[in-house]
Amino acid sequence: MNILWAIIVGLIVGALAKLIMPGRDGGNIVMTILLGIAGAVVATFLGHAAGWYREGQSAGIIASIVGAIILLFIYRAVRGRRHLPA
C-alpha cells in the first residue's frame, strides 16, 4: 500500500510542481509521477539533514512540492535551452 500511496502522492506533487513552474519539458505522466516522488525524497532528505523531521518521518506535501520544483529547476538548468519540436 505504501508504494501505491507514493505513486498517487507523486502524481499530485509532480503535477502541482509543473503547474507552479510551467514550461515545455517534454515529460509525460510517468515523468510527472517520478518528479513528484523524487521531490518527496529530496524534501525528506533535506528535512532530515536540517533536523526538521525525526527518523521515520517523511516530508509533507508542501515540502515535497518544493523538492519537486528544485529538481525541475535543476533538470531545466542541466538540459539547457534547447527547443523542443512542436
N, C-alpha and C positions, 0 to 999 in steps of 0.2 A: 504494500500500500504506500510506503514511503516513496518509491520510485514514481508511481503514478501521481502522487501529490507533487513531487518535484517537477514533473513534466507539466502539470497543469499550472503551477505557480510560475514556472519558467516561461510558459507561453504568455501569461498575463504580464509578467515583468518585462519580457522582451518586447512585447507589443507596446507597452507604455513607454519604454525607453526609446523605441523608434518613433513614437508619436511626439515625445518631448524633443527629440533630436532628429528631425526629419531629414531625408536625403535619399539619394538613389544608391543603395548598397548592393542591389542585385541579389539579395538574400530571399529565400522562400520561407515557408512556415517552419521548416526544420531548423534553419539558421536562426530564426527568431526565438525558438524554444531553447536552442543551445546558448544563445546570447543571454537569455534570461537566467538559465541555470548557472552559467559561468559567472554572471553578475552576482547571483546569490552566494556563490562560493567565494568570490573575491571579497564581497562585503563581509562575510563571516570571517574570513582570514584576517582582513584588516581590523575588524572589530575585536577579534581575539588578541591581535598584536597590540592594539591600543588599550586593551583592558576593559572594553565596553561590554563584552559578553563573557559569561562564565563558561567553563568546559561543558561541552554538550549542548550549548545554547546556540541557535542559529540567528542569522540576521533577519530583521523584519522586512516587510515589503518595501518600505521607502528606502532603506539601506540597500536592498537588492536592486532597486531601480537605479540608484546612484552607481552601484557597482557595474551594472549593465551599461550605463551611459559612459562610464570611464572606459570600459572595454570597447564600446562602439567608437569613441574618440580615438583610442589607440589604433584600432583597426583602420580607421579612415586616414590617420596620420601615416601609418606604415604603407598603406595601399597607394597613397599619393593622389594626385588629381588627374586620374585617367578618366576619359569619357567612356560611358557605357553606351552600347548601341540602343537605340530607341525601341 
